[in-house]
């Protein structure tokens, strides 16, 4: 198998990554989309996007979510970063239909990498091997591992019909990379089917599929035992207590937990067309809050509490007006980025609690929804409560909303 060099930045500008996250997780017994199943406190999809959303790999990332289900939307929104356009589209009833929906969302892409969100621990190096082979001229690329067991072909009665030569067998993984126009044609010619391997469609269309080196950590999380294996692997990959963290981020302090406080205040916008976003939720018909981003005081207070506990600055340090890429950004996106920075600084998030003060909106009917949305983004428990100020202060006068948050962190082990 060849080992191509990583793709160039110019190649990335013409590349899109499709992350398929439309599975229902039936075999995991999750009762929710597989991509929402927590791994080390964060959804499987969040781990996959940590690597896939990289401007050095692709300019656009499309996340294909289950049809009729918006529970992954907050995780998708939180994954955005400068230089990469992250969008979500709803998939179909089959994997093939879901990939086709992802392809339809990137009609201008010249190269496409298709990745399974259930292979959440796939490394950047594996993406680079696939992208590099495409940039070198291949039209279809798959990562593969040599098979160590002897494989038998059997009939429907379980009788052996042949024994393939093991040295020529490969266990195929993702991401799989393709010339986008050829993949679109292959999907169009096979419309209505259900092929689980896009490289198989390309083979059927007569394309030559190149294999690059795969990796053990890119296994697919399908059963509870796979999730346990992933938890163990993540524990092994975390820096040990004697290892040095990124020099730009302080190492986690030894010993016990750390607590941070955050406060954020936003006035209601004078523009009646501004919509209200609060606690990660859209509030139709409610007047919006002013601010550099979307004015979500709840999410912003949570960010400040996280930064305070970790000792890595504050909201203005990371998302202030000097950072134009965050103008108009959603509170969910900022919270997701804050959680990533805190984890990079060597901390794990135990929980975040937020209380906001304001006359409106009426919060109690959507409290559970807000908790679920922000918890999915943070990969840790987030609870939100609300109160009024009995007519006192600017909140009582209806001029705006304030929020106070507490975050509990502990050093990563």
Residue pairs with C-beta under 8 A, 6 or more apart in sequence:
1 144
1 211
1 212
1 213
2 133
2 210
2 212
3 129
3 212
3 213
4 129
4 132
4 133
4 135
4 136
4 212
5 132
5 136
6 56
6 128
6 129
6 131
6 132
7 15
7 57
7 128
7 131
7 132
7 134
7 135
8 135
9 55
9 56
11 111
11 131
11 134
11 135
12 55
12 56
12 57
12 58
12 59
12 131
13 59
14 59
14 109
14 110
14 111
15 57
15 58
15 59
15 60
15 109
15 110
15 111
15 112
15 113
15 131
15 134
16 58
16 59
16 60
16 61
16 62
16 106
16 109
16 111
16 112
16 113
16 180
17 52
17 57
17 58
17 60
17 61
17 62
17 112
17 113
17 114
17 115
17 127
17 175
18 61
18 62
18 64
18 99
18 102
18 103
18 106
18 112
18 113
18 114
18 115
19 45
19 48
19 49
19 52
19 61
19 62
19 63
19 64
19 115
19 116
19 117
20 64
20 91
20 95
20 98
20 99
20 102
20 114
20 115
20 116
20 117
21 33
21 34
21 35
21 45
21 48
21 63
21 64
21 65
21 66
21 72
21 117
22 33
22 64
22 65
22 66
22 67
22 90
22 91
22 92
22 95
22 98
23 33
23 34
23 35
23 66
23 95
23 117
23 118
24 33
24 34
24 66
25 31
25 32
25 33
25 34
25 35
25 36
25 37
27 222
27 223
28 34
28 37
28 221
28 222
28 223
28 224
28 227
29 224
30 36
30 37
32 71
33 65
33 66
33 69
33 71
33 72
34 44
34 117
34 118
34 221
35 43
35 44
35 45
35 48
35 65
35 72
35 75
35 117
35 118
36 43
36 44
36 45
36 71
36 72
36 75
36 376
37 43
37 44
37 221
37 227
38 44
38 379
39 47
39 120
39 221
39 227
39 230
39 231
39 234
40 47
40 231
40 234
40 235
40 379
41 348
41 349
41 379
41 380
42 379
42 380
43 72
43 75
43 376
43 379
44 117
44 118
44 120
44 221
45 63
45 72
45 75
45 76
45 117
45 120
46 75
46 78
46 79
46 336
46 379
47 120
47 121
48 115
48 117
48 119
48 120
48 122
49 61
49 63
49 75
49 76
49 79
49 86
50 340
51 122
51 123
51 124
51 127
52 58
52 61
52 115
52 127
52 175
53 61
53 79
53 80
53 81
53 84
53 86
54 84
54 124
54 127
55 81
55 82
55 83
55 84
57 113
57 124
57 127
57 128
57 131
58 84
58 113
58 131
59 83
59 84
59 85
60 84
60 85
60 86
60 87
60 106
60 109
61 79
61 84
61 85
61 86
61 87
62 87
62 88
62 89
62 102
62 105
62 106
63 72
63 76
63 79
63 86
63 87
63 88
63 89
63 117
64 88
64 89
64 90
64 91
64 98
64 99
64 101
64 102
65 72
65 73
65 76
65 88
65 89
65 90
65 91
66 72
66 90
66 91
67 90
67 91
67 92
67 93
68 90
69 90
71 372
71 376
72 88
72 376
73 88
74 280
74 332
74 373
74 374
74 376
74 377
75 336
75 376
75 377
76 86
76 87
76 88
77 86
77 88
77 330
77 332
77 333
77 336
77 377
78 332
78 333
78 335
78 336
78 337
78 377
79 86
79 333
79 336
80 86
80 329
80 333
81 337
82 325
87 105
89 101
89 102
89 104
89 105
90 101
91 97
91 98
91 101
91 102
92 98
92 100
92 101
94 193
94 194
95 194
95 195
95 196
96 187
96 190
96 193
96 194
96 195
96 196
96 201
97 194
99 114
99 187
99 198
100 187
100 191
102 114
103 112
103 180
103 183
103 184
103 187
106 112
106 180
109 180
110 179
110 180
110 181
111 131
111 134
111 135
111 177
111 178
111 179
111 180
112 177
112 178
112 180
112 183
113 127
113 130
113 131
113 134
113 175
113 176
113 177
113 178
114 174
114 175
114 176
114 177
114 178
114 183
114 198
115 122
115 127
115 174
115 175
115 176
116 174
116 220
118 220
118 221
118 222
119 173
119 174
119 218
119 219
119 220
119 221
120 221
120 230
121 217
121 218
121 219
121 230
121 233
121 234
122 173
122 174
122 175
122 215
122 217
122 218
123 215
123 217
123 218
125 215
126 143
126 173
126 175
126 214
126 215
126 218
127 175
129 143
129 212
129 213
130 141
130 142
130 143
130 175
130 176
130 177
130 212
131 177
133 141
133 177
133 210
133 212
134 141
134 177
134 178
134 179
138 177
138 208
138 210
139 178
139 179
139 182
139 202
139 207
139 208
140 176
140 177
140 178
140 179
140 182
140 183
140 199
140 202
140 203
140 207
140 208
140 209
140 210
141 176
141 177
141 178
141 209
141 210
141 211
141 212
142 170
142 172
142 173
142 174
142 176
142 177
142 199
142 209
142 210
142 211
142 212
143 172
143 173
143 174
143 175
143 176
143 211
143 212
143 213
143 214
143 215
143 218
144 170
144 171
144 172
144 173
144 211
144 212
144 213
144 214
145 170
145 171
145 173
145 214
145 215
145 216
146 167
146 169
146 170
146 171
147 166
147 169
147 170
147 171
148 166
149 166
150 163
150 166
151 163
151 164
151 166
151 169
152 160
152 162
152 163
153 160
153 161
153 162
153 163
153 164
154 160
154 161
155 161
170 211
170 214
171 214
172 197
172 199
172 211
172 214
173 214
173 215
173 218
173 219
173 220
174 218
176 197
176 198
176 199
178 198
178 202
182 202
182 205
182 207
183 198
183 201
183 202
185 205
186 198
186 201
186 202
186 204
186 205
186 207
187 201
189 205
190 201
190 204
195 201
199 209
202 209
203 209
217 233
219 226
219 229
219 230
220 226
221 227
221 230
235 413
238 412
238 413
239 245
239 346
239 412
241 254
241 413
244 251
245 251
245 252
245 344
245 345
245 346
246 344
246 345
249 312
249 341
249 344
249 345
249 346
250 310
250 311
250 312
250 345
250 346
251 345
251 346
252 345
252 346
252 347
252 411
252 412
253 411
254 411
255 411
256 410
257 350
257 408
257 409
257 410
258 309
258 310
258 311
258 347
258 408
258 409
258 410
259 309
259 406
259 407
259 408
259 409
260 304
260 305
260 306
260 307
260 308
260 309
260 310
260 406
260 407
260 409
261 304
261 305
261 308
261 404
261 405
261 406
262 300
262 301
262 302
262 303
262 304
262 305
262 306
262 307
262 308
262 315
262 404
262 405
262 406
262 407
263 301
263 304
263 402
263 403
263 404
263 405
264 297
264 298
264 300
264 301
264 304
264 315
264 402
264 403
264 405
265 297
265 400
265 401
265 402
265 403
266 289
266 290
266 291
266 295
266 297
266 300
266 400
266 401
267 289
267 290
267 394
267 399
267 400
268 287
268 288
268 289
268 290
268 398
268 399
268 400
268 401
269 287
269 288
269 289
269 290
269 295
270 290
271 288
271 290
272 287
274 287
274 288
274 289
274 290
274 295
275 282
275 283
275 284
275 286
275 288
276 282
276 283
276 286
276 287
276 288
276 289
276 361
277 283
277 288
277 289
277 294
277 295
277 296
277 330
277 331
278 289
278 296
278 297
278 298
278 331
278 356
278 361
278 401
279 296
279 298
279 299
279 331
279 354
279 356
279 363
279 366
279 370
279 373
279 374
279 384
280 296
280 298
280 299
280 330
280 331
280 332
280 335
280 370
280 373
280 374
280 377
281 366
281 369
281 370
281 373
283 361
286 360
286 361
288 294
288 295
289 295
289 296
289 297
289 400
289 401
291 300
292 319
292 320
292 321
292 326
292 327
293 300
293 319
293 326
293 327
293 328
293 329
293 330
293 331
293 334
294 328
294 329
294 330
294 331
296 330
296 331
296 332
296 334
297 356
297 401
297 402
297 403
298 331
298 354
298 356
298 370
298 374
298 384
298 403
298 405
299 330
299 331
299 332
299 334
299 335
299 374
300 315
300 331
300 334
300 403
301 354
301 356
301 403
301 404
301 405
302 335
302 338
302 352
302 354
302 374
302 378
302 382
302 405
302 407
303 315
303 318
303 319
303 334
303 335
303 338
304 314
304 315
304 405
305 352
305 354
305 405
305 406
305 407
306 338
306 339
306 342
306 349
306 352
306 407
306 409
307 313
307 314
307 315
307 317
307 318
307 338
307 341
307 342
308 314
308 407
309 342
309 347
309 407
309 408
309 409
310 341
310 342
310 345
310 347
310 409
311 345
312 341
312 342
312 345
315 334
318 337
318 338
318 341
319 326
319 329
319 334
319 337
326 334
332 373
332 374
332 377
335 374
335 377
335 378
336 377
336 378
339 349
339 377
339 378
339 379
339 380
342 349
342 409
343 349
343 412
346 411
346 412
347 409
347 410
347 411
347 412
348 409
348 410
348 411
348 412
348 413
349 378
349 379
349 380
349 407
349 408
349 409
350 380
350 381
350 408
350 409
350 410
351 380
351 381
351 382
351 383
351 407
351 408
352 374
352 378
352 380
352 381
352 382
352 383
352 405
352 406
352 407
352 408
353 382
353 383
353 384
353 385
353 405
353 406
353 407
354 382
354 383
354 384
354 385
354 403
354 404
354 405
354 406
355 384
355 385
355 386
355 387
355 403
355 404
355 405
356 363
356 384
356 385
356 386
356 387
356 401
356 402
356 403
356 404
357 386
357 387
357 388
357 389
357 393
357 395
357 401
357 402
357 403
357 404
358 386
358 388
358 395
358 400
358 401
358 402
359 388
359 395
359 396
359 398
360 398
363 370
363 384
363 385
363 386
364 386
367 384
367 385
367 386
370 384
371 382
371 383
371 384
374 382
374 384
375 381
375 382
388 395
388 396
389 395
389 396
390 396
391 397
394 400
395 401
395 402
